[in-house]
Amino acid sequence: MNANDLITVDPEVLGGTPVFRGTRVPVKTLFQYLEANYTLDEFLECFPSVTRPMACKILERSESALIAA
């Protein structure tokens, strides 16, 4: 999975907010849920259009970006 497989930025969808591809779920919502002490399972239950592999890959890429910085 590359970044284009995971995230879409389209001015016609939520004003260009980065969303999980094929959904209207902002990527930042995943981080907001985790910051608020919700589990990944709870996030996925609330947003069934986001798959576990998509969410995990976003988290892995975020970790890699932070470590590389």
mmCIF file as gemmi writes it, N, C-alpha and C atoms, coordinates in Angstrom:
data_model
loop_
_atom_site.group_PDB
_atom_site.id
_atom_site.type_symbol
_atom_site.label_atom_id
_atom_site.label_alt_id
_atom_site.label_comp_id
_atom_site.label_asym_id
_atom_site.label_entity_id
_atom_site.label_seq_id
_atom_site.pdbx_PDB_ins_code
_atom_site.Cartn_x
_atom_site.Cartn_y
_atom_site.Cartn_z
_atom_site.occupancy
_atom_site.B_iso_or_equiv
_atom_site.pdbx_formal_charge
_atom_site.auth_seq_id
_atom_site.auth_asym_id
_atom_site.pdbx_PDB_model_num
ATOM 1 N N . MET Axp A 1 ? 0.848 -1.182 0 1 0 ? 1 A 1
ATOM 2 C CA . MET Axp A 1 ? 0 0 0 1 0 ? 1 A 1
ATOM 3 C C . MET Axp A 1 ? 0.89 1.241 0 1 0 ? 1 A 1
ATOM 4 N N . ASN Axp A 2 ? 0.673 2.138 -0.951 1 0 ? 2 A 1
ATOM 5 C CA . ASN Axp A 2 ? 1.405 3.399 -0.911 1 0 ? 2 A 1
ATOM 6 C C . ASN Axp A 2 ? 0.462 4.496 -0.419 1 0 ? 2 A 1
ATOM 7 N N . ALA Axp A 3 ? 1.001 5.695 -0.256 1 0 ? 3 A 1
ATOM 8 C CA . ALA Axp A 3 ? 0.207 6.795 0.306 1 0 ? 3 A 1
ATOM 9 C C . ALA Axp A 3 ? -1.04 7.064 -0.507 1 0 ? 3 A 1
ATOM 10 N N . ASN Axp A 4 ? -0.961 6.928 -1.831 1 0 ? 4 A 1
ATOM 11 C CA . ASN Axp A 4 ? -2.13 7.17 -2.676 1 0 ? 4 A 1
ATOM 12 C C . ASN Axp A 4 ? -3.211 6.12 -2.477 1 0 ? 4 A 1
ATOM 13 N N . ASP Axp A 5 ? -2.839 4.968 -1.95 1 0 ? 5 A 1
ATOM 14 C CA . ASP Axp A 5 ? -3.819 3.92 -1.661 1 0 ? 5 A 1
ATOM 15 C C . ASP Axp A 5 ? -4.547 4.185 -0.345 1 0 ? 5 A 1
ATOM 16 N N . LEU Axp A 6 ? -3.998 5.064 0.485 1 0 ? 6 A 1
ATOM 17 C CA . LEU Axp A 6 ? -4.519 5.263 1.834 1 0 ? 6 A 1
ATOM 18 C C . LEU Axp A 6 ? -5.287 6.557 2.029 1 0 ? 6 A 1
ATOM 19 N N . ILE Axp A 7 ? -4.815 7.628 1.41 1 0 ? 7 A 1
ATOM 20 C CA . ILE Axp A 7 ? -5.344 8.955 1.699 1 0 ? 7 A 1
ATOM 21 C C . ILE Axp A 7 ? -5.752 9.663 0.415 1 0 ? 7 A 1
ATOM 22 N N . THR Axp A 8 ? -6.863 10.378 0.477 1 0 ? 8 A 1
ATOM 23 C CA . THR Axp A 8 ? -7.329 11.208 -0.632 1 0 ? 8 A 1
ATOM 24 C C . THR Axp A 8 ? -7.463 12.641 -0.136 1 0 ? 8 A 1
ATOM 25 N N . VAL Axp A 9 ? -6.995 13.572 -0.957 1 0 ? 9 A 1
ATOM 26 C CA . VAL Axp A 9 ? -7.195 14.995 -0.689 1 0 ? 9 A 1
ATOM 27 C C . VAL Axp A 9 ? -7.902 15.56 -1.908 1 0 ? 9 A 1
ATOM 28 N N . ASP Axp A 10 ? -9.155 15.934 -1.722 1 0 ? 10 A 1
ATOM 29 C CA . ASP Axp A 10 ? -9.989 16.416 -2.819 1 0 ? 10 A 1
ATOM 30 C C . ASP Axp A 10 ? -10.787 17.62 -2.314 1 0 ? 10 A 1
ATOM 31 N N . PRO Axp A 11 ? -10.65 18.768 -2.979 1 0 ? 11 A 1
ATOM 32 C CA . PRO Axp A 11 ? -11.385 19.948 -2.528 1 0 ? 11 A 1
ATOM 33 C C . PRO Axp A 11 ? -12.9 19.742 -2.475 1 0 ? 11 A 1
ATOM 34 N N . GLU Axp A 12 ? -13.395 18.762 -3.21 1 0 ? 12 A 1
ATOM 35 C CA . GLU Axp A 12 ? -14.827 18.477 -3.234 1 0 ? 12 A 1
ATOM 36 C C . GLU Axp A 12 ? -15.272 17.581 -2.068 1 0 ? 12 A 1
ATOM 37 N N . VAL Axp A 13 ? -14.311 17.03 -1.343 1 0 ? 13 A 1
ATOM 38 C CA . VAL Axp A 13 ? -14.625 16.145 -0.218 1 0 ? 13 A 1
ATOM 39 C C . VAL Axp A 13 ? -14.111 16.805 1.054 1 0 ? 13 A 1
ATOM 40 N N . LEU Axp A 14 ? -15.03 17.233 1.897 1 0 ? 14 A 1
ATOM 41 C CA . LEU Axp A 14 ? -14.702 17.876 3.172 1 0 ? 14 A 1
ATOM 42 C C . LEU Axp A 14 ? -13.709 19.02 3.003 1 0 ? 14 A 1
ATOM 43 N N . GLY Axp A 15 ? -13.854 19.756 1.917 1 0 ? 15 A 1
ATOM 44 C CA . GLY Axp A 15 ? -13.028 20.941 1.69 1 0 ? 15 A 1
ATOM 45 C C . GLY Axp A 15 ? -11.549 20.657 1.527 1 0 ? 15 A 1
ATOM 46 N N . GLY Axp A 16 ? -11.192 19.455 1.105 1 0 ? 16 A 1
ATOM 47 C CA . GLY Axp A 16 ? -9.784 19.116 0.899 1 0 ? 16 A 1
ATOM 48 C C . GLY Axp A 16 ? -9.1 18.519 2.106 1 0 ? 16 A 1
ATOM 49 N N . THR Axp A 17 ? -9.85 18.231 3.155 1 0 ? 17 A 1
ATOM 50 C CA . THR Axp A 17 ? -9.288 17.567 4.332 1 0 ? 17 A 1
ATOM 51 C C . THR Axp A 17 ? -8.813 16.168 3.931 1 0 ? 17 A 1
ATOM 52 N N . PRO Axp A 18 ? -7.613 15.765 4.313 1 0 ? 18 A 1
ATOM 53 C CA . PRO Axp A 18 ? -7.17 14.399 3.993 1 0 ? 18 A 1
ATOM 54 C C . PRO Axp A 18 ? -8.092 13.364 4.641 1 0 ? 18 A 1
ATOM 55 N N . VAL Axp A 19 ? -8.61 12.473 3.816 1 0 ? 19 A 1
ATOM 56 C CA . VAL Axp A 19 ? -9.515 11.423 4.288 1 0 ? 19 A 1
ATOM 57 C C . VAL Axp A 19 ? -8.979 10.059 3.874 1 0 ? 19 A 1
ATOM 58 N N . PHE Axp A 20 ? -9.428 9.03 4.579 1 0 ? 20 A 1
ATOM 59 C CA . PHE Axp A 20 ? -9.107 7.668 4.159 1 0 ? 20 A 1
ATOM 60 C C . PHE Axp A 20 ? -9.726 7.451 2.78 1 0 ? 20 A 1
ATOM 61 N N . ARG Axp A 21 ? -8.946 6.925 1.847 1 0 ? 21 A 1
ATOM 62 C CA . ARG Axp A 21 ? -9.414 6.714 0.479 1 0 ? 21 A 1
ATOM 63 C C . ARG Axp A 21 ? -10.711 5.918 0.467 1 0 ? 21 A 1
ATOM 64 N N . GLY Axp A 22 ? -11.65 6.399 -0.328 1 0 ? 22 A 1
ATOM 65 C CA . GLY Axp A 22 ? -12.936 5.719 -0.48 1 0 ? 22 A 1
ATOM 66 C C . GLY Axp A 22 ? -13.924 6.013 0.633 1 0 ? 22 A 1
ATOM 67 N N . THR Axp A 23 ? -13.569 6.938 1.52 1 0 ? 23 A 1
ATOM 68 C CA . THR Axp A 23 ? -14.45 7.286 2.64 1 0 ? 23 A 1
ATOM 69 C C . THR Axp A 23 ? -14.551 8.804 2.749 1 0 ? 23 A 1
ATOM 70 N N . ARG Axp A 24 ? -15.317 9.254 3.715 1 0 ? 24 A 1
ATOM 71 C CA . ARG Axp A 24 ? -15.368 10.663 4.081 1 0 ? 24 A 1
ATOM 72 C C . ARG Axp A 24 ? -14.863 10.835 5.513 1 0 ? 24 A 1
ATOM 73 N N . VAL Axp A 25 ? -14.041 9.904 5.953 1 0 ? 25 A 1
ATOM 74 C CA . VAL Axp A 25 ? -13.507 9.907 7.315 1 0 ? 25 A 1
ATOM 75 C C . VAL Axp A 25 ? -12.137 10.599 7.307 1 0 ? 25 A 1
ATOM 76 N N . PRO Axp A 26 ? -12.031 11.741 7.97 1 0 ? 26 A 1
ATOM 77 C CA . PRO Axp A 26 ? -10.732 12.417 8.024 1 0 ? 26 A 1
ATOM 78 C C . PRO Axp A 26 ? -9.684 11.569 8.742 1 0 ? 26 A 1
ATOM 79 N N . VAL Axp A 27 ? -8.482 11.566 8.219 1 0 ? 27 A 1
ATOM 80 C CA . VAL Axp A 27 ? -7.383 10.818 8.839 1 0 ? 27 A 1
ATOM 81 C C . VAL Axp A 27 ? -7.145 11.331 10.258 1 0 ? 27 A 1
ATOM 82 N N . LYS Axp A 28 ? -7.286 12.637 10.46 1 0 ? 28 A 1
ATOM 83 C CA . LYS Axp A 28 ? -7.041 13.2 11.795 1 0 ? 28 A 1
ATOM 84 C C . LYS Axp A 28 ? -7.992 12.629 12.838 1 0 ? 28 A 1
ATOM 85 N N . THR Axp A 29 ? -9.142 12.13 12.411 1 0 ? 29 A 1
ATOM 86 C CA . THR Axp A 29 ? -10.097 11.544 13.351 1 0 ? 29 A 1
ATOM 87 C C . THR Axp A 29 ? -9.511 10.318 14.04 1 0 ? 29 A 1
ATOM 88 N N . LEU Axp A 30 ? -8.731 9.536 13.315 1 0 ? 30 A 1
ATOM 89 C CA . LEU Axp A 30 ? -8.071 8.376 13.914 1 0 ? 30 A 1
ATOM 90 C C . LEU Axp A 30 ? -7.19 8.83 15.077 1 0 ? 30 A 1
ATOM 91 N N . PHE Axp A 31 ? -6.379 9.855 14.841 1 0 ? 31 A 1
ATOM 92 C CA . PHE Axp A 31 ? -5.484 10.333 15.887 1 0 ? 31 A 1
ATOM 93 C C . PHE Axp A 31 ? -6.251 10.967 17.048 1 0 ? 31 A 1
ATOM 94 N N . GLN Axp A 32 ? -7.327 11.657 16.738 1 0 ? 32 A 1
ATOM 95 C CA . GLN Axp A 32 ? -8.146 12.254 17.802 1 0 ? 32 A 1
ATOM 96 C C . GLN Axp A 32 ? -8.743 11.176 18.699 1 0 ? 32 A 1
ATOM 97 N N . TYR Axp A 33 ? -9.213 10.093 18.101 1 0 ? 33 A 1
ATOM 98 C CA . TYR Axp A 33 ? -9.765 8.988 18.89 1 0 ? 33 A 1
ATOM 99 C C . TYR Axp A 33 ? -8.701 8.381 19.788 1 0 ? 33 A 1
ATOM 100 N N . LEU Axp A 34 ? -7.53 8.118 19.224 1 0 ? 34 A 1
ATOM 101 C CA . LEU Axp A 34 ? -6.465 7.509 20.006 1 0 ? 34 A 1
ATOM 102 C C . LEU Axp A 34 ? -5.992 8.437 21.12 1 0 ? 34 A 1
ATOM 103 N N . GLU Axp A 35 ? -5.92 9.731 20.829 1 0 ? 35 A 1
ATOM 104 C CA . GLU Axp A 35 ? -5.529 10.709 21.855 1 0 ? 35 A 1
ATOM 105 C C . GLU Axp A 35 ? -6.549 10.776 22.988 1 0 ? 35 A 1
ATOM 106 N N . ALA Axp A 36 ? -7.805 10.497 22.665 1 0 ? 36 A 1
ATOM 107 C CA . ALA Axp A 36 ? -8.874 10.518 23.669 1 0 ? 36 A 1
ATOM 108 C C . ALA Axp A 36 ? -9.031 9.161 24.366 1 0 ? 36 A 1
ATOM 109 N N . ASN Axp A 37 ? -8.02 8.3 24.198 1 0 ? 37 A 1
ATOM 110 C CA . ASN Axp A 37 ? -7.97 6.984 24.859 1 0 ? 37 A 1
ATOM 111 C C . ASN Axp A 37 ? -8.996 5.981 24.354 1 0 ? 37 A 1
ATOM 112 N N . TYR Axp A 38 ? -9.501 6.178 23.141 1 0 ? 38 A 1
ATOM 113 C CA . TYR Axp A 38 ? -10.302 5.137 22.508 1 0 ? 38 A 1
ATOM 114 C C . TYR Axp A 38 ? -9.339 4.13 21.899 1 0 ? 38 A 1
ATOM 115 N N . THR Axp A 39 ? -9.776 2.902 21.772 1 0 ? 39 A 1
ATOM 116 C CA . THR Axp A 39 ? -8.932 1.881 21.145 1 0 ? 39 A 1
ATOM 117 C C . THR Axp A 39 ? -9.122 1.921 19.628 1 0 ? 39 A 1
ATOM 118 N N . LEU Axp A 40 ? -8.222 1.272 18.94 1 0 ? 40 A 1
ATOM 119 C CA . LEU Axp A 40 ? -8.356 1.157 17.494 1 0 ? 40 A 1
ATOM 120 C C . LEU Axp A 40 ? -9.653 0.425 17.148 1 0 ? 40 A 1
ATOM 121 N N . ASP Axp A 41 ? -9.98 -0.588 17.91 1 0 ? 41 A 1
ATOM 122 C CA . ASP Axp A 41 ? -11.238 -1.317 17.668 1 0 ? 41 A 1
ATOM 123 C C . ASP Axp A 41 ? -12.454 -0.405 17.803 1 0 ? 41 A 1
ATOM 124 N N . GLU Axp A 42 ? -12.431 0.487 18.788 1 0 ? 42 A 1
ATOM 125 C CA . GLU Axp A 42 ? -13.552 1.413 18.961 1 0 ? 42 A 1
ATOM 126 C C . GLU Axp A 42 ? -13.639 2.376 17.778 1 0 ? 42 A 1
ATOM 127 N N . PHE Axp A 43 ? -12.492 2.857 17.314 1 0 ? 43 A 1
ATOM 128 C CA . PHE Axp A 43 ? -12.486 3.729 16.137 1 0 ? 43 A 1
ATOM 129 C C . PHE Axp A 43 ? -13.079 2.995 14.942 1 0 ? 43 A 1
ATOM 130 N N . LEU Axp A 44 ? -12.619 1.779 14.708 1 0 ? 44 A 1
ATOM 131 C CA . LEU Axp A 44 ? -13.102 1.003 13.557 1 0 ? 44 A 1
ATOM 132 C C . LEU Axp A 44 ? -14.591 0.687 13.671 1 0 ? 44 A 1
ATOM 133 N N . GLU Axp A 45 ? -15.072 0.492 14.872 1 0 ? 45 A 1
ATOM 134 C CA . GLU Axp A 45 ? -16.5 0.241 15.081 1 0 ? 45 A 1
ATOM 135 C C . GLU Axp A 45 ? -17.319 1.483 14.718 1 0 ? 45 A 1
ATOM 136 N N . CYS Axp A 46 ? -16.794 2.65 15.055 1 0 ? 46 A 1
ATOM 137 C CA . CYS Axp A 46 ? -17.491 3.905 14.752 1 0 ? 46 A 1
ATOM 138 C C . CYS Axp A 46 ? -17.404 4.282 13.286 1 0 ? 46 A 1
ATOM 139 N N . PHE Axp A 47 ? -16.361 3.828 12.605 1 0 ? 47 A 1
ATOM 140 C CA . PHE Axp A 47 ? -16.127 4.186 11.206 1 0 ? 47 A 1
ATOM 141 C C . PHE Axp A 47 ? -15.881 2.916 10.388 1 0 ? 47 A 1
ATOM 142 N N . PRO Axp A 48 ? -16.927 2.138 10.148 1 0 ? 48 A 1
ATOM 143 C CA . PRO Axp A 48 ? -16.757 0.845 9.475 1 0 ? 48 A 1
ATOM 144 C C . PRO Axp A 48 ? -16.254 0.936 8.037 1 0 ? 48 A 1
ATOM 145 N N . SER Axp A 49 ? -16.274 2.119 7.44 1 0 ? 49 A 1
ATOM 146 C CA . SER Axp A 49 ? -15.744 2.243 6.077 1 0 ? 49 A 1
ATOM 147 C C . SER Axp A 49 ? -14.21 2.247 6.059 1 0 ? 49 A 1
ATOM 148 N N . VAL Axp A 50 ? -13.592 2.431 7.223 1 0 ? 50 A 1
ATOM 149 C CA . VAL Axp A 50 ? -12.135 2.365 7.339 1 0 ? 50 A 1
ATOM 150 C C . VAL Axp A 50 ? -11.777 0.941 7.749 1 0 ? 50 A 1
ATOM 151 N N . THR Axp A 51 ? -10.874 0.328 7.002 1 0 ? 51 A 1
ATOM 152 C CA . THR Axp A 51 ? -10.475 -1.044 7.335 1 0 ? 51 A 1
ATOM 153 C C . THR Axp A 51 ? -9.313 -1.034 8.32 1 0 ? 51 A 1
ATOM 154 N N . ARG Axp A 52 ? -9.171 -2.129 9.027 1 0 ? 52 A 1
ATOM 155 C CA . ARG Axp A 52 ? -8.063 -2.268 9.966 1 0 ? 52 A 1
ATOM 156 C C . ARG Axp A 52 ? -6.714 -2.107 9.245 1 0 ? 52 A 1
ATOM 157 N N . PRO Axp A 53 ? -6.507 -2.757 8.09 1 0 ? 53 A 1
ATOM 158 C CA . PRO Axp A 53 ? -5.213 -2.575 7.416 1 0 ? 53 A 1
ATOM 159 C C . PRO Axp A 53 ? -4.936 -1.114 7.046 1 0 ? 53 A 1
ATOM 160 N N . MET Axp A 54 ? -5.96 -0.382 6.649 1 0 ? 54 A 1
ATOM 161 C CA . MET Axp A 54 ? -5.769 1.036 6.319 1 0 ? 54 A 1
ATOM 162 C C . MET Axp A 54 ? -5.318 1.813 7.543 1 0 ? 54 A 1
ATOM 163 N N . ALA Axp A 55 ? -6.014 1.64 8.654 1 0 ? 55 A 1
ATOM 164 C CA . ALA Axp A 55 ? -5.691 2.375 9.874 1 0 ? 55 A 1
ATOM 165 C C . ALA Axp A 55 ? -4.301 1.994 10.38 1 0 ? 55 A 1
ATOM 166 N N . CYS Axp A 56 ? -3.981 0.72 10.359 1 0 ? 56 A 1
ATOM 167 C CA . CYS Axp A 56 ? -2.669 0.272 10.838 1 0 ? 56 A 1
ATOM 168 C C . CYS Axp A 56 ? -1.546 0.821 9.972 1 0 ? 56 A 1
ATOM 169 N N . LYS Axp A 57 ? -1.76 0.857 8.676 1 0 ? 57 A 1
ATOM 170 C CA . LYS Axp A 57 ? -0.728 1.373 7.777 1 0 ? 57 A 1
ATOM 171 C C . LYS Axp A 57 ? -0.508 2.861 8.016 1 0 ? 57 A 1
ATOM 172 N N . ILE Axp A 58 ? -1.567 3.612 8.247 1 0 ? 58 A 1
ATOM 173 C CA . ILE Axp A 58 ? -1.431 5.047 8.564 1 0 ? 58 A 1
ATOM 174 C C . ILE Axp A 58 ? -0.607 5.218 9.845 1 0 ? 58 A 1
ATOM 175 N N . LEU Axp A 59 ? -0.896 4.407 10.843 1 0 ? 59 A 1
ATOM 176 C CA . LEU Axp A 59 ? -0.155 4.497 12.099 1 0 ? 59 A 1
ATOM 177 C C . LEU Axp A 59 ? 1.313 4.112 11.909 1 0 ? 59 A 1
ATOM 178 N N . GLU Axp A 60 ? 1.569 3.076 11.131 1 0 ? 60 A 1
ATOM 179 C CA . GLU Axp A 60 ? 2.948 2.662 10.855 1 0 ? 60 A 1
ATOM 180 C C . GLU Axp A 60 ? 3.716 3.762 10.127 1 0 ? 60 A 1
ATOM 181 N N . ARG Axp A 61 ? 3.084 4.36 9.143 1 0 ? 61 A 1
ATOM 182 C CA . ARG Axp A 61 ? 3.753 5.43 8.384 1 0 ? 61 A 1
ATOM 183 C C . ARG Axp A 61 ? 4.002 6.647 9.255 1 0 ? 61 A 1
ATOM 184 N N . SER Axp A 62 ? 3.074 6.945 10.136 1 0 ? 62 A 1
ATOM 185 C CA . SER Axp A 62 ? 3.251 8.079 11.04 1 0 ? 62 A 1
ATOM 186 C C . SER Axp A 62 ? 4.423 7.825 11.975 1 0 ? 62 A 1
ATOM 187 N N . GLU Axp A 63 ? 4.5 6.611 12.486 1 0 ? 63 A 1
ATOM 188 C CA . GLU Axp A 63 ? 5.621 6.27 13.363 1 0 ? 63 A 1
ATOM 189 C C . GLU Axp A 63 ? 6.947 6.397 12.62 1 0 ? 63 A 1
ATOM 190 N N . SER Axp A 64 ? 6.996 5.89 11.405 1 0 ? 64 A 1
ATOM 191 C CA . SER Axp A 64 ? 8.221 5.973 10.608 1 0 ? 64 A 1
ATOM 192 C C . SER Axp A 64 ? 8.622 7.413 10.347 1 0 ? 64 A 1
ATOM 193 N N . ALA Axp A 65 ? 7.649 8.249 10.067 1 0 ? 65 A 1
ATOM 194 C CA . ALA Axp A 65 ? 7.934 9.66 9.801 1 0 ? 65 A 1
ATOM 195 C C . ALA Axp A 65 ? 8.474 10.348 11.055 1 0 ? 65 A 1
ATOM 196 N N . LEU Axp A 66 ? 7.929 10.01 12.201 1 0 ? 66 A 1
ATOM 197 C CA . LEU Axp A 66 ? 8.392 10.624 13.45 1 0 ? 66 A 1
ATOM 198 C C . LEU Axp A 66 ? 9.797 10.17 13.818 1 0 ? 66 A 1
ATOM 199 N N . ILE Axp A 67 ? 10.063 8.894 13.617 1 0 ? 67 A 1
ATOM 200 C CA . ILE Axp A 67 ? 11.382 8.349 13.95 1 0 ? 67 A 1
ATOM 201 C C . ILE Axp A 67 ? 12.444 8.912 13.011 1 0 ? 67 A 1
ATOM 202 N N . ALA Axp A 68 ? 12.085 9.102 11.75 1 0 ? 68 A 1
ATOM 203 C CA . ALA Axp A 68 ? 13.033 9.598 10.761 1 0 ? 68 A 1
ATOM 204 C C . ALA Axp A 68 ? 13.318 11.092 10.927 1 0 ? 68 A 1
ATOM 205 N N . ALA Axp A 69 ? 12.442 11.801 11.621 1 0 ? 69 A 1
ATOM 206 C CA . ALA Axp A 69 ? 12.606 13.256 11.761 1 0 ? 69 A 1
ATOM 207 C C . ALA Axp A 69 ? 13.737 13.648 12.663 1 0 ? 69 A 1
